[in-house]
Amino acid sequence: MRASTPSHDITGLILAGGLGRRMGGVDKGLQMHAGRPLVAHVAERFAPQVGSLLINANRNTESYAALGYPVVADLVEGFAGPLAGIHAGLAACATPLLATAPCDSPHLPPDLVGRLRAALLRANAEIAIAATPSGLHPTFALMRRGVLPSLAAYLAAGHHRMQEWCRSRSHCIVDFADEQAFANINTLDELATLRPTG
């Protein structure tokens, strides 16, 4: 399957700001797979789909910056989860749309952004969210930059549930068939058995 044509009105954001608790506290995006950090595999598949790319990271920022993309840290304290990273990405975003993907899913679809964009425009929604038969994958999303005030208020109120916030906005669901494309690498055992990207 070919990648979509790059959408120059979309900024991509790789979410690498978590604590990696289920992986023993290591920085997941920098764990090696096939000779390169996981985040490098994600960037390789994600960058051709967007006009520009950002990485959200809260530690080891020099290592992330070495990939050649701007690094943005959370603007809210306390490692508040993926929504805090998205908040930082929206604040730094210079385009009308922001696409997001986690740093530990190196098999993300090459047509992810194109399909999310088509659905978002068709539904005239604020957020498009990827889903597979197993359920929603809200960290794989495309959203309008105008949702930033809503997200800022949600975080300021002490909330951090991504699906809850997404459902509070006008949204559409985009179905994908390939479960493995959205698989997150959460443990060192999963990393050890990860199939090569290609």
Order of alpha helices (4+ residues) and beta strands (2+ residues): beta-beta-beta-alpha-beta-alpha-beta-alpha-beta-alpha-beta-beta-alpha-alpha-beta-alpha
